[in-house]
Amino acid sequence: MLKSANDSSTRNMRSQDSRYEEYITEHIRKGPTTCALICKDGVVLAADTRASAGLFIADRHVMKIQRVDRHLGMTIAGGVADAQNLVDIMRYNANIYKLSNKEPIPVKSAARLCSNVLFNQRYFPYFVQIILAGYDAQGEGQIYNIDLFGSMTSEKFISTGSGSPVAYGYLEAEFKANLGINDGYKVAIHSIEAAIRRNAGTGDGINVVIIDRNGYRELSKETKAAVGAVF
């Protein structure tokens, strides 16, 4: 009788774990749309500005691209509190590395650190999907896609969020290996524009950040308006 009860409890726990994984997988795809691409002279990150909770629009002016250091940034999708906590962890460790080593943290090392933090929390995961991108001392851009369980892949271009299937369609058609930064940010804007047009969870505005030899900088409203994106 006891064995039967234990078996039933085990099955229930496994069933609950399965439902939780399905819940995470289903909801991590909903909400913002972000993208990043490598250019020959830097990296570009872009994201829409809508924050949604299911079908409810919580905020229309959210900055989903966060500065980690002068050469390093990250896009965030998922739970706001979890994402903010992870950004704070990354900023803290980037500053500690700079103070200890008298140089900025390498982009790949920052990505591995973020991956390790998420992996260590895999049983109580941060509800996030991260794109970490930067421009290293060798003059090369790097982009890493990191999921909530710490899996990490290096990419030439990437999109996350509910509108990512649409954004990918535009990125795959327009991305080129020798793309310059001045053309790259236009591709990024149009990819988010396409997602806004076809995805209810994406909308309201577009933020764009460039990271190159001149450091981390956000594009002005005038520069973005000149691209002619309509949504």
Backbone as a chain_set.jsonl record, in Angstrom:
{"seq": "MLKSANDSSTRNMRSQDSRYEEYITEHIRKGPTTCALICKDGVVLAADTRASAGLFIADRHVMKIQRVDRHLGMTIAGGVADAQNLVDIMRYNANIYKLSNKEPIPVKSAARLCSNVLFNQRYFPYFVQIILAGYDAQGEGQIYNIDLFGSMTSEKFISTGSGSPVAYGYLEAEFKANLGINDGYKVAIHSIEAAIRRNAGTGDGINVVIIDRNGYRELSKETKAAVGAVF", "coords": {"N": [[0.831, -1.197, 0.0], [1.939, 1.228, 0.83], [3.97, 1.414, -1.049], [2.476, 1.75, -3.356], [1.351, 4.246, -2.868], [3.665, 5.827, -2.832], [4.532, 5.468, -5.478], [2.411, 6.695, -6.815], [2.727, 9.315, -5.884], [5.213, 9.919, -6.982], [4.611, 9.796, -9.709], [2.831, 11.939, -9.86], [4.525, 14.078, -9.216], [6.29, 13.992, -11.376], [4.47, 14.503, -13.389], [3.694, 17.102, -12.708], [6.178, 18.405, -13.023], [6.466, 18.092, -15.766], [4.287, 19.573, -16.707], [5.058, 22.074, -15.801], [7.4, 22.529, -17.278], [6.253, 22.578, -19.821], [4.656, 24.83, -19.514], [6.582, 26.859, -19.134], [7.979, 26.657, -21.585], [5.956, 27.315, -23.388], [5.243, 29.958, -22.625], [7.592, 31.45, -22.708], [7.938, 32.074, -25.288], [6.221, 34.072, -25.778], [5.35, 37.572, -25.807], [7.84, 40.037, -25.885], [9.725, 41.062, -28.845], [12.957, 40.588, -29.882], [16.14, 41.244, -31.431], [19.415, 40.597, -32.832], [22.4, 41.287, -34.657], [25.506, 40.546, -36.264], [27.842, 42.789, -37.579], [30.361, 43.905, -39.941], [31.807, 45.847, -38.658], [30.932, 46.017, -36.042], [28.223, 45.366, -33.677], [24.646, 45.046, -33.736], [21.751, 45.636, -31.813], [18.295, 45.198, -31.365], [14.913, 45.93, -30.355], [11.4, 45.701, -29.649], [9.084, 47.908, -27.883], [6.996, 47.143, -26.259], [5.492, 45.87, -23.333], [3.963, 43.011, -22.263], [1.408, 41.148, -20.543], [0.261, 38.242, -20.92], [-2.66, 38.723, -22.677], [-2.822, 41.291, -21.951], [-1.661, 44.608, -22.168], [0.968, 45.818, -20.504], [2.829, 47.903, -20.437], [3.946, 50.45, -22.663], [6.394, 51.507, -23.24], [8.992, 50.267, -22.805], [12.393, 49.593, -22.132], [14.174, 47.178, -23.545], [16.72, 46.535, -24.085], [19.752, 46.352, -22.524], [22.534, 48.012, -21.091], [25.582, 46.569, -20.268], [28.351, 46.95, -20.086], [30.778, 49.247, -21.482], [31.395, 48.024, -23.862], [29.577, 46.042, -24.166], [26.356, 44.535, -24.239], [22.916, 43.497, -23.608], [19.909, 41.851, -24.586], [16.615, 41.453, -23.277], [14.071, 39.13, -22.563], [11.041, 37.893, -21.231], [10.32, 37.288, -17.757], [10.086, 40.276, -15.865], [11.258, 40.947, -13.311], [13.097, 38.828, -12.938], [14.731, 39.238, -15.182], [15.783, 41.824, -14.66], [17.232, 41.289, -12.339], [19.177, 39.534, -13.338], [20.52, 41.209, -15.148], [21.646, 43.022, -13.311], [23.402, 41.29, -11.964], [25.182, 40.665, -14.043], [26.259, 43.218, -14.646], [27.521, 43.817, -12.218], [29.504, 41.784, -12.034], [30.955, 42.3, -14.366], [32.056, 44.785, -13.754], [33.61, 44.107, -11.508], [35.464, 42.393, -12.731], [36.761, 44.207, -14.428], [37.954, 45.965, -12.58], [39.686, 44.198, -11.296], [41.326, 43.148, -13.292], [42.114, 45.214, -14.895], [41.102, 45.624, -17.423], [38.398, 45.333, -19.837], [35.817, 42.844, -19.422], [36.034, 39.903, -21.397], [33.856, 39.247, -24.188], [32.963, 36.62, -24.663], [33.552, 35.435, -22.195], [31.798, 36.816, -20.526], [29.387, 35.881, -21.579], [29.609, 33.164, -20.95], [29.597, 33.333, -18.172], [26.98, 34.322, -17.72], [25.562, 32.141, -18.722], [26.341, 30.172, -16.859], [25.217, 31.172, -14.486], [22.475, 30.952, -15.069], [22.302, 28.184, -15.508], [22.931, 27.17, -12.974], [20.653, 27.879, -11.651], [18.742, 26.191, -12.605], [16.779, 24.48, -11.51], [15.054, 26.157, -10.253], [14.277, 28.183, -12.272], [15.392, 31.293, -13.8], [13.051, 33.24, -15.441], [13.631, 33.874, -18.338], [14.894, 34.901, -21.577], [17.842, 35.378, -23.203], [19.823, 37.555, -25.18], [23.129, 38.092, -25.577], [25.517, 40.425, -26.467], [28.462, 41.866, -27.941], [31.447, 43.871, -28.538], [34.647, 42.986, -29.078], [38.134, 43.242, -27.92], [39.701, 42.581, -30.073], [38.497, 43.668, -32.217], [36.166, 42.505, -33.209], [32.745, 41.592, -33.554], [30.486, 39.818, -31.394], [27.887, 37.486, -30.777], [25.693, 35.915, -28.529], [23.292, 33.496, -27.851], [21.28, 32.734, -25.153], [19.504, 30.504, -23.198], [16.873, 29.93, -20.688], [17.787, 27.798, -19.175], [20.479, 27.864, -19.363], [21.727, 27.018, -21.7], [23.899, 27.753, -24.389], [24.614, 29.379, -27.407], [26.606, 30.438, -30.169], [25.983, 32.991, -32.496], [25.424, 34.433, -35.793], [23.316, 36.038, -36.46], [20.276, 36.633, -34.663], [17.018, 36.112, -33.263], [14.558, 36.595, -30.739], [11.581, 35.831, -28.826], [7.979, 36.405, -29.176], [7.458, 37.363, -31.744], [9.539, 36.4, -33.229], [9.613, 34.372, -35.323], [8.674, 35.789, -37.574], [10.475, 37.941, -37.66], [12.843, 36.53, -38.113], [12.416, 35.687, -40.738], [12.811, 38.054, -42.207], [15.44, 38.722, -41.431], [16.934, 36.509, -42.373], [16.65, 36.855, -45.087], [17.897, 39.308, -45.602], [20.333, 39.537, -44.246], [23.859, 39.764, -44.535], [27.246, 38.648, -44.774], [29.244, 40.619, -44.885], [28.08, 42.941, -44.01], [27.744, 46.352, -43.233], [27.757, 48.516, -40.303], [26.054, 50.698, -40.572], [24.21, 49.871, -42.415], [23.364, 47.624, -41.154], [21.856, 48.34, -38.847], [19.549, 49.243, -40.033], [18.5, 46.947, -41.199], [17.933, 45.548, -38.841], [15.952, 47.198, -37.688], [13.885, 46.994, -39.605], [13.317, 44.287, -39.408], [12.2, 44.051, -36.839], [10.053, 45.755, -37.276], [8.578, 44.207, -39.132], [7.797, 42.127, -37.425], [6.167, 43.53, -35.617], [4.031, 44.211, -37.258], [2.78, 41.767, -37.646], [2.41, 40.385, -35.287], [0.714, 40.146, -32.248], [1.748, 40.455, -29.707], [3.9, 42.105, -29.95], [5.007, 45.455, -30.324], [4.342, 49.075, -30.55], [6.836, 50.578, -30.441], [10.346, 50.958, -31.394], [13.516, 50.181, -30.188], [16.978, 50.692, -30.68], [20.341, 49.662, -30.482], [23.774, 50.257, -30.968], [26.939, 48.696, -30.887], [30.252, 49.273, -31.104], [33.648, 50.159, -32.077], [33.56, 52.629, -30.951], [32.098, 52.313, -28.709], [29.158, 51.699, -26.639], [26.034, 52.732, -27.771], [22.844, 54.287, -28.066], [20.489, 54.558, -30.684], [19.176, 57.626, -31.955], [15.852, 59.116, -31.982], [15.443, 60.511, -34.356], [17.28, 59.345, -36.137], [16.287, 56.733, -36.276], [13.746, 57.256, -37.314], [14.385, 58.135, -39.859], [14.849, 55.826, -41.239], [12.424, 54.913, -42.089], [10.543, 53.055, -41.199], [7.33, 51.67, -40.906], [4.567, 51.105, -38.867]], "CA": [[0.0, 0.0, 0.0], [2.863, 2.344, 0.897], [4.651, 1.472, -2.335], [1.53, 2.31, -4.313], [1.248, 5.681, -2.589], [4.903, 6.455, -3.293], [4.502, 5.473, -6.942], [1.459, 7.724, -7.227], [3.341, 10.612, -5.606], [6.274, 10.125, -7.972], [3.979, 10.108, -10.99], [2.286, 13.293, -9.773], [5.635, 15.022, -9.277], [6.762, 14.02, -12.758], [3.439, 15.166, -14.179], [3.798, 18.519, -12.419], [7.393, 18.886, -13.678], [6.196, 18.155, -17.203], [3.399, 20.712, -16.947], [5.832, 23.293, -15.578], [8.258, 22.701, -18.448], [5.393, 22.992, -20.929], [4.245, 26.213, -19.247], [7.741, 27.715, -19.416], [8.245, 26.631, -23.019], [4.884, 28.021, -24.088], [5.172, 31.381, -22.314], [8.834, 32.144, -23.026], [7.834, 32.506, -26.682], [5.244, 35.152, -25.885], [5.798, 38.85, -25.273], [8.623, 40.936, -26.729], [10.55, 40.557, -29.949], [14.281, 41.192, -29.891], [17.045, 40.66, -32.423], [20.783, 41.095, -32.858], [23.176, 40.792, -35.794], [26.905, 40.938, -36.338], [28.278, 43.525, -38.762], [31.815, 43.844, -40.089], [32.423, 46.847, -37.795], [30.251, 46.093, -34.762], [27.002, 44.576, -33.528], [23.406, 45.816, -33.593], [20.687, 45.011, -31.045], [17.025, 45.918, -31.533], [13.773, 45.337, -29.656], [10.208, 46.534, -29.558], [8.973, 48.559, -26.567], [5.761, 46.733, -25.578], [5.53, 44.854, -22.283], [2.63, 42.422, -22.169], [1.153, 40.052, -19.608], [-0.799, 37.554, -21.63], [-3.283, 39.616, -23.649], [-2.855, 42.63, -21.365], [-0.483, 45.439, -22.421], [1.336, 46.413, -19.217], [3.569, 49.144, -20.659], [4.252, 50.652, -24.075], [7.668, 52.205, -23.393], [9.966, 49.498, -22.034], [13.707, 49.425, -22.752], [14.53, 45.761, -23.41], [18.156, 46.395, -24.355], [20.42, 46.883, -21.346], [23.986, 48.172, -21.138], [26.353, 45.876, -19.233], [29.591, 47.713, -20.031], [30.933, 50.093, -22.661], [31.548, 47.167, -25.044], [28.751, 44.855, -23.942], [24.948, 44.76, -23.947], [22.078, 42.303, -23.648], [18.47, 42.02, -24.715], [15.917, 40.641, -22.286], [12.692, 38.725, -22.806], [10.581, 37.028, -20.155], [9.889, 37.944, -16.526], [10.79, 41.538, -15.638], [12.091, 40.88, -12.109], [14.204, 37.914, -13.211], [15.63, 39.878, -16.141], [16.489, 42.901, -13.978], [18.206, 40.681, -11.431], [20.274, 38.999, -14.138], [21.277, 42.369, -15.64], [22.439, 43.518, -12.178], [24.484, 40.325, -11.746], [26.149, 40.822, -15.121], [26.947, 44.496, -14.461], [28.393, 43.695, -11.046], [30.67, 40.957, -12.348], [31.756, 42.999, -15.379], [32.817, 45.818, -13.053], [34.619, 43.432, -10.685], [36.508, 41.916, -13.645], [37.521, 45.376, -14.905], [38.776, 46.448, -11.472], [40.7, 43.205, -10.949], [42.228, 42.835, -14.409], [42.458, 46.458, -15.594], [40.612, 45.551, -18.797], [36.99, 44.889, -19.863], [35.574, 41.406, -19.483], [35.799, 39.431, -22.765], [32.447, 38.984, -24.483], [32.686, 35.191, -24.469], [33.576, 35.162, -20.757], [30.538, 37.326, -19.991], [28.337, 34.957, -21.99], [29.753, 31.941, -20.155], [29.14, 33.663, -16.822], [25.518, 34.364, -17.76], [25.136, 30.751, -18.89], [26.542, 29.455, -15.592], [24.21, 31.656, -13.528], [21.181, 30.354, -15.426], [22.377, 26.74, -15.299], [22.886, 26.912, -11.527], [19.277, 28.118, -11.211], [17.867, 25.432, -13.516], [15.653, 23.867, -10.802], [14.157, 27.296, -10.012], [14.919, 29.003, -13.314], [15.024, 32.644, -14.19], [12.102, 33.178, -16.56], [14.234, 34.823, -19.273], [15.618, 34.503, -22.785], [18.858, 36.422, -23.274], [20.829, 37.716, -26.23], [24.258, 38.876, -25.08], [26.324, 40.812, -27.63], [29.484, 42.858, -27.642], [32.538, 44.147, -29.477], [35.815, 42.655, -28.273], [39.366, 44.011, -28.113], [40.265, 42.228, -31.38], [37.738, 44.352, -33.256], [35.162, 41.602, -33.764], [31.484, 41.489, -32.836], [30.069, 38.474, -30.994], [26.508, 37.371, -30.296], [25.402, 34.631, -27.89], [21.908, 33.239, -27.465], [21.325, 31.974, -23.9], [18.142, 30.256, -22.744], [16.678, 29.989, -19.245], [18.501, 26.703, -18.519], [21.913, 28.086, -19.512], [22.264, 26.594, -22.999], [24.504, 28.911, -25.039], [25.084, 29.184, -28.777], [27.133, 31.625, -30.844], [25.182, 33.235, -33.69], [25.687, 35.601, -36.626], [22.124, 36.847, -36.201], [19.371, 35.893, -33.788], [15.825, 36.806, -32.798], [13.824, 35.882, -29.7], [10.273, 36.379, -28.494], [6.798, 35.919, -29.886], [7.508, 37.749, -33.152], [10.809, 35.969, -33.821], [9.497, 33.698, -36.629], [8.553, 36.807, -38.619], [11.747, 38.67, -37.705], [13.813, 35.644, -38.745], [12.194, 35.704, -42.182], [13.461, 39.238, -42.772], [16.873, 38.634, -41.188], [17.529, 35.518, -43.268], [16.653, 37.38, -46.454], [18.689, 40.533, -45.762], [21.647, 39.495, -43.604], [25.037, 39.414, -45.343], [28.427, 38.521, -43.919], [30.044, 41.858, -44.898], [27.161, 44.043, -43.757], [28.265, 47.43, -42.403], [26.895, 48.869, -39.176], [25.045, 51.663, -41.014], [23.157, 49.09, -43.069], [22.9, 46.616, -40.206], [20.779, 48.797, -37.967], [18.331, 49.349, -40.84], [17.97, 45.581, -41.273], [17.363, 45.225, -37.526], [14.7, 47.957, -37.526], [12.856, 46.443, -40.478], [12.929, 42.963, -38.913], [11.255, 44.284, -35.736], [8.858, 46.307, -37.916], [7.811, 43.089, -39.681], [7.178, 41.417, -36.298], [5.089, 44.366, -35.088], [2.898, 44.151, -38.178], [2.153, 40.442, -37.72], [2.367, 39.714, -33.996], [-0.019, 40.986, -31.296], [2.552, 40.688, -28.507], [4.993, 43.013, -30.288], [4.456, 46.703, -30.82], [4.446, 50.405, -29.948], [8.041, 51.319, -30.796], [11.562, 50.164, -31.616], [14.785, 50.687, -29.673], [18.134, 50.119, -31.37], [21.636, 49.97, -29.889], [24.972, 49.869, -31.715], [28.171, 48.55, -30.112], [31.404, 49.184, -32.004], [34.875, 50.668, -31.472], [33.212, 53.849, -30.219], [31.369, 51.944, -27.505], [27.72, 51.398, -26.611], [25.213, 53.928, -27.951], [21.479, 54.08, -28.53], [20.134, 55.417, -31.811], [18.213, 58.682, -31.662], [14.556, 59.02, -32.646], [15.584, 61.031, -35.709], [17.975, 58.341, -36.951], [15.359, 55.626, -36.509], [12.656, 57.731, -38.176], [14.909, 58.268, -41.218], [14.82, 54.5, -41.887], [11.117, 54.837, -42.75], [9.729, 51.925, -40.749], [5.933, 52.033, -40.678], [3.86, 50.031, -38.166]], "C": [[0.869, 1.252, 0.0], [3.579, 2.53, -0.433], [3.745, 2.1, -3.39], [1.398, 3.821, -4.125], [2.485, 6.421, -3.069], [4.954, 6.552, -4.809], [3.587, 6.559, -7.458], [2.041, 9.116, -7.03], [4.408, 10.944, -6.627], [5.693, 10.502, -9.318], [3.423, 11.522, -10.999], [3.374, 14.346, -9.879], [6.154, 15.145, -10.704], [5.771, 14.734, -13.664], [3.493, 16.675, -13.978], [5.025, 19.13, -13.074], [7.164, 19.061, -15.163], [5.325, 19.346, -17.541], [4.143, 22.026, -16.787], [6.735, 23.58, -16.769], [7.451, 23.165, -19.658], [4.956, 24.438, -20.761], [5.375, 27.19, -19.594], [7.986, 27.811, -20.907], [7.218, 27.43, -23.792], [4.964, 29.522, -23.88], [6.453, 32.132, -22.617], [8.8, 32.666, -24.461], [6.923, 33.715, -26.842], [5.808, 36.449, -25.293], [6.641, 39.611, -26.271], [9.24, 40.238, -27.928], [11.864, 41.312, -29.922], [15.106, 40.543, -30.99], [18.425, 41.272, -32.27], [21.47, 40.532, -34.09], [24.579, 41.357, -35.759], [27.164, 41.658, -37.652], [29.804, 43.497, -38.818], [32.533, 44.82, -39.157], [31.685, 47.023, -36.464], [29.068, 45.152, -34.674], [25.815, 45.519, -33.329], [22.415, 44.994, -32.779], [19.429, 45.852, -31.21], [15.916, 45.178, -30.791], [12.582, 46.277, -29.735], [10.083, 47.07, -28.132], [7.725, 48.144, -25.776], [6.045, 45.669, -24.527], [4.123, 44.321, -22.084], [2.588, 41.332, -21.117], [-0.031, 39.281, -20.154], [-1.346, 38.451, -22.724], [-3.348, 41.061, -23.15], [-1.56, 43.375, -21.66], [-0.151, 46.19, -21.141], [2.035, 47.756, -19.376], [3.935, 49.232, -22.135], [5.642, 51.244, -24.315], [8.753, 51.536, -22.549], [11.269, 49.379, -22.821], [14.182, 47.996, -22.498], [15.974, 45.473, -23.781], [18.89, 47.089, -23.216], [21.941, 46.921, -21.535], [24.62, 47.419, -19.974], [27.673, 46.608, -18.998], [29.704, 48.502, -21.327], [30.962, 49.272, -23.954], [30.541, 46.031, -25.075], [27.317, 45.235, -23.6], [24.165, 43.467, -24.034], [20.633, 42.688, -23.857], [17.794, 41.059, -23.755], [14.494, 40.369, -22.75], [12.293, 37.783, -21.68], [10.117, 37.837, -18.951], [10.729, 39.169, -16.207], [11.736, 41.447, -14.448], [13.307, 39.981, -12.326], [15.222, 38.564, -14.139], [16.437, 40.992, -15.482], [17.558, 42.363, -13.032], [19.418, 40.167, -12.205], [21.143, 40.123, -14.711], [22.173, 42.915, -14.529], [23.628, 42.599, -11.89], [25.579, 40.501, -12.796], [26.933, 42.132, -14.983], [27.94, 44.424, -13.308], [29.666, 42.929, -11.396], [31.553, 41.582, -13.426], [32.613, 44.08, -14.723], [33.916, 45.216, -12.186], [35.782, 42.951, -11.557], [37.384, 43.089, -14.095], [38.443, 45.913, -13.81], [39.928, 45.501, -11.164], [41.754, 43.036, -12.03], [42.644, 44.05, -15.234], [42.104, 46.415, -17.078], [39.176, 45.046, -18.785], [36.892, 43.367, -19.933], [35.376, 40.98, -20.94], [34.336, 39.047, -22.976], [32.103, 37.521, -24.217], [32.674, 34.828, -22.986], [32.29, 35.648, -20.096], [29.388, 36.393, -20.344], [28.396, 33.662, -21.181], [29.304, 32.17, -18.722], [27.618, 33.67, -16.754], [24.947, 32.951, -17.882], [25.236, 29.97, -17.58], [25.523, 29.876, -14.537], [22.867, 30.991, -13.796], [21.181, 28.846, -15.206], [22.276, 26.396, -13.814], [21.486, 27.117, -10.95], [18.274, 27.251, -11.966], [16.683, 24.779, -12.815], [14.616, 24.916, -10.386], [14.56, 28.391, -10.99], [14.46, 30.449, -13.362], [14.162, 32.539, -15.453], [12.54, 34.192, -17.621], [14.748, 34.121, -20.53], [16.552, 35.665, -23.098], [19.612, 36.378, -24.611], [21.914, 38.606, -25.642], [25.194, 39.15, -26.251], [27.342, 41.863, -27.234], [30.542, 42.934, -28.724], [33.84, 43.983, -28.712], [37.056, 43.461, -28.664], [40.029, 43.723, -29.453], [39.502, 42.868, -32.538], [36.706, 43.471, -33.941], [33.905, 41.623, -32.893], [31.161, 40.043, -32.518], [28.649, 38.533, -30.466], [26.313, 35.97, -29.717], [23.927, 34.585, -27.499], [21.927, 32.317, -26.253], [19.901, 31.776, -23.402], [18.076, 30.153, -21.227], [17.357, 28.856, -18.491], [20.013, 26.793, -18.726], [22.518, 27.58, -20.806], [22.729, 27.826, -23.772], [24.972, 28.544, -26.447], [25.583, 30.513, -29.333], [26.415, 31.78, -32.179], [25.713, 34.423, -34.475], [24.518, 36.581, -36.546], [21.129, 35.98, -35.449], [18.148, 36.756, -33.484], [15.143, 35.946, -31.746], [12.464, 36.533, -29.504], [9.176, 35.914, -29.426], [6.811, 36.259, -31.375], [8.736, 37.252, -33.877], [10.658, 35.187, -35.131], [9.388, 34.68, -37.792], [9.87, 37.552, -38.782], [12.829, 37.834, -38.386], [13.661, 35.65, -40.266], [12.892, 36.873, -42.838], [14.979, 39.15, -42.602], [17.555, 37.662, -42.148], [17.614, 36.02, -44.702], [17.668, 38.504, -46.642], [20.086, 40.476, -45.15], [22.728, 39.056, -44.581], [26.262, 39.472, -44.455], [29.224, 39.825, -43.821], [29.196, 43.103, -44.66], [27.811, 45.081, -42.851], [27.268, 47.838, -41.338], [25.778, 49.816, -39.597], [23.92, 51.006, -41.802], [22.547, 48.077, -42.097], [21.766, 47.095, -39.326], [19.471, 48.978, -38.73], [17.675, 47.977, -41.004], [17.293, 45.2, -39.957], [16.025, 45.926, -37.322], [13.585, 47.345, -38.365], [12.418, 45.039, -40.017], [11.955, 43.084, -37.743], [9.962, 44.88, -36.268], [7.969, 45.196, -38.463], [7.103, 42.315, -38.571], [6.013, 42.208, -35.716], [3.839, 44.263, -35.96], [2.115, 42.845, -38.051], [2.017, 39.726, -36.38], [1.746, 40.627, -32.937], [0.792, 41.308, -30.049], [3.674, 41.674, -28.706], [4.417, 44.331, -30.756], [4.944, 47.959, -30.147], [5.695, 51.194, -30.328], [9.227, 50.395, -30.951], [12.751, 50.894, -31.0], [15.93, 49.961, -30.368], [19.413, 50.586, -30.689], [22.742, 49.453, -30.801], [26.137, 49.751, -30.733], [29.309, 48.351, -31.104], [32.628, 49.757, -31.314], [34.646, 51.955, -30.679], [32.386, 53.578, -28.974], [29.89, 51.698, -27.733], [26.941, 52.694, -26.799], [23.845, 53.558, -28.52], [21.173, 55.05, -29.663], [19.068, 56.432, -31.408], [16.91, 58.434, -32.402], [14.648, 59.464, -34.106], [16.241, 60.017, -36.633], [17.06, 57.17, -37.275], [14.238, 56.039, -37.455], [13.101, 57.813, -39.633], [14.907, 56.939, -41.972], [13.482, 54.285, -42.605], [10.282, 53.64, -42.374], [8.319, 52.399, -40.419], [5.227, 50.848, -40.019], [2.724, 50.602, -37.347]], "O": [[0.594, 2.212, -0.72], [3.774, 3.656, -0.891], [4.2, 2.889, -4.218], [1.341, 4.576, -5.095], [2.384, 7.505, -3.643], [5.36, 7.572, -5.365], [3.919, 7.265, -8.411], [1.882, 9.992, -7.879], [4.514, 12.08, -7.088], [6.194, 11.399, -9.996], [3.52, 12.229, -12.002], [3.198, 15.373, -10.535], [6.424, 16.244, -11.187], [6.153, 15.466, -14.577], [3.36, 17.442, -14.931], [4.955, 20.231, -13.619], [7.605, 20.044, -15.758], [5.568, 20.049, -18.522], [3.905, 22.979, -17.529], [6.833, 24.72, -17.223], [7.892, 24.025, -20.42], [4.889, 25.189, -21.733], [5.157, 28.205, -20.256], [8.18, 28.903, -21.443], [7.557, 28.139, -24.739], [4.779, 30.29, -24.825], [6.414, 33.352, -22.773], [9.54, 33.585, -24.811], [6.86, 34.314, -27.916], [6.642, 36.416, -24.387], [6.206, 39.818, -27.404], [9.274, 39.011, -28.017], [11.878, 42.543, -29.938], [14.811, 39.431, -31.427], [18.587, 42.328, -31.659], [21.16, 39.422, -34.522], [24.817, 42.474, -35.299], [26.753, 41.191, -38.714], [30.459, 43.109, -37.851], [33.723, 44.657, -38.887], [31.804, 48.07, -35.828], [28.921, 44.248, -35.495], [25.961, 46.633, -32.825], [22.251, 43.797, -33.019], [19.493, 47.081, -31.195], [15.971, 43.96, -30.62], [12.736, 47.491, -29.871], [10.889, 46.723, -27.268], [7.432, 48.732, -24.736], [6.745, 44.691, -24.789], [3.201, 45.076, -21.775], [3.592, 40.678, -20.835], [-1.185, 39.62, -19.888], [-0.602, 38.896, -23.599], [-3.863, 41.942, -23.838], [-0.475, 42.841, -21.431], [-0.887, 47.088, -20.732], [1.859, 48.65, -18.548], [4.201, 48.217, -22.78], [6.031, 51.462, -25.462], [9.355, 52.17, -21.683], [11.258, 49.101, -24.02], [14.549, 47.646, -21.376], [16.406, 44.32, -23.793], [18.677, 48.276, -22.968], [22.542, 45.987, -22.065], [24.234, 47.614, -18.822], [28.062, 46.855, -17.857], [28.817, 48.43, -22.177], [30.596, 49.772, -25.018], [30.639, 45.144, -25.922], [27.075, 46.128, -22.788], [24.691, 42.449, -24.485], [20.178, 43.722, -23.368], [18.323, 39.989, -23.452], [13.807, 41.254, -23.259], [13.099, 36.972, -21.225], [9.585, 38.937, -19.101], [11.957, 39.11, -16.271], [12.9, 41.83, -14.559], [14.42, 40.336, -11.94], [16.429, 38.458, -13.918], [17.641, 41.102, -15.714], [18.653, 42.917, -12.938], [20.556, 40.347, -11.771], [22.367, 40.0, -14.752], [23.335, 43.237, -14.776], [24.729, 43.071, -11.606], [26.766, 40.486, -12.469], [28.148, 42.145, -15.183], [29.065, 44.913, -13.414], [30.772, 43.375, -11.089], [32.771, 41.41, -13.4], [33.77, 44.267, -15.098], [35.025, 45.746, -12.129], [36.945, 43.084, -11.176], [38.609, 42.972, -14.136], [39.587, 46.275, -14.085], [41.021, 45.944, -10.811], [42.928, 42.809, -11.736], [43.437, 43.926, -16.167], [42.734, 47.091, -17.892], [38.766, 44.395, -17.824], [37.789, 42.699, -20.445], [34.619, 41.631, -21.66], [33.666, 38.58, -22.055], [31.071, 37.22, -23.616], [31.869, 33.998, -22.563], [31.751, 34.98, -19.213], [28.514, 36.139, -19.516], [27.364, 33.127, -20.776], [28.691, 31.289, -18.119], [27.031, 33.094, -15.838], [23.965, 32.611, -17.222], [24.337, 29.206, -17.231], [25.022, 29.042, -13.783], [22.2, 30.524, -12.872], [20.178, 28.285, -14.767], [21.606, 25.432, -13.444], [21.169, 26.59, -9.884], [17.079, 27.547, -11.964], [15.662, 24.538, -13.46], [13.444, 24.595, -10.191], [15.121, 29.41, -10.588], [13.326, 30.786, -13.022], [14.51, 31.838, -16.404], [11.909, 35.236, -17.788], [14.999, 32.916, -20.536], [16.107, 36.804, -23.241], [19.982, 35.311, -25.1], [21.648, 39.743, -25.253], [25.615, 38.225, -26.946], [27.119, 42.649, -26.313], [30.534, 42.17, -29.69], [34.117, 44.755, -27.794], [37.031, 44.252, -29.607], [40.833, 44.525, -29.929], [39.826, 42.637, -33.703], [36.402, 43.664, -35.119], [33.984, 41.664, -31.666], [31.517, 39.142, -33.277], [28.253, 39.489, -29.8], [26.709, 34.973, -30.321], [23.396, 35.517, -26.896], [22.517, 31.239, -26.306], [19.167, 32.744, -23.204], [19.097, 30.273, -20.549], [17.495, 28.94, -17.271], [20.749, 25.897, -18.311], [23.728, 27.703, -20.995], [22.026, 28.836, -23.804], [25.639, 27.529, -26.649], [25.051, 31.575, -29.01], [26.257, 30.806, -32.915], [26.365, 35.308, -33.921], [24.71, 37.797, -36.562], [21.131, 34.755, -35.576], [18.238, 37.983, -33.453], [15.146, 34.719, -31.841], [12.227, 37.651, -29.962], [9.411, 35.131, -30.347], [6.238, 35.526, -32.181], [8.968, 37.633, -35.025], [11.519, 35.328, -36.0], [9.938, 34.44, -38.867], [10.332, 37.772, -39.902], [13.637, 38.363, -39.149], [14.652, 35.621, -40.996], [13.497, 36.724, -43.9], [15.724, 39.47, -43.528], [18.628, 37.955, -42.674], [18.529, 35.661, -45.443], [18.24, 38.643, -47.723], [20.941, 41.288, -45.502], [22.548, 38.112, -45.349], [26.315, 40.247, -43.501], [29.816, 40.105, -42.779], [29.571, 44.2, -45.074], [28.37, 44.73, -41.812], [26.077, 47.546, -41.447], [24.677, 49.755, -39.051], [22.805, 51.525, -41.851], [21.374, 47.721, -42.204], [20.816, 46.353, -39.077], [18.395, 48.878, -38.14], [16.451, 47.856, -40.954], [16.215, 44.606, -39.955], [15.071, 45.317, -36.838], [12.46, 47.193, -37.887], [11.266, 44.655, -40.222], [10.994, 42.319, -37.652], [8.884, 44.554, -35.772], [6.752, 45.227, -38.285], [5.958, 41.895, -38.735], [4.986, 41.63, -35.361], [2.72, 44.231, -35.447], [0.914, 42.817, -38.32], [1.559, 38.585, -36.334], [2.2, 41.755, -32.749], [0.55, 42.326, -29.401], [4.342, 42.052, -27.743], [3.442, 44.345, -31.506], [5.831, 47.93, -29.294], [5.598, 52.406, -30.523], [9.136, 49.199, -30.678], [12.966, 52.078, -31.258], [15.855, 48.756, -30.612], [19.553, 51.763, -30.359], [22.655, 48.348, -31.338], [26.305, 50.597, -29.855], [29.326, 47.375, -31.853], [32.656, 49.839, -30.086], [35.46, 52.317, -29.83], [32.012, 54.509, -28.26], [29.434, 51.515, -28.862], [27.161, 53.657, -26.065], [23.712, 52.646, -29.337], [21.551, 56.221, -29.609], [18.173, 56.129, -30.62], [16.864, 57.637, -33.34], [14.017, 58.875, -34.983], [15.816, 59.844, -37.776], [17.051, 56.671, -38.4], [13.825, 55.252, -38.307], [12.301, 57.59, -40.541], [14.957, 56.922, -43.202], [13.414, 53.566, -43.602], [9.402, 53.236, -43.135], [8.138, 53.406, -39.736], [5.272, 49.729, -40.53], [2.006, 49.854, -36.682]]}, "num_chains": 1, "name": "protein.A"}
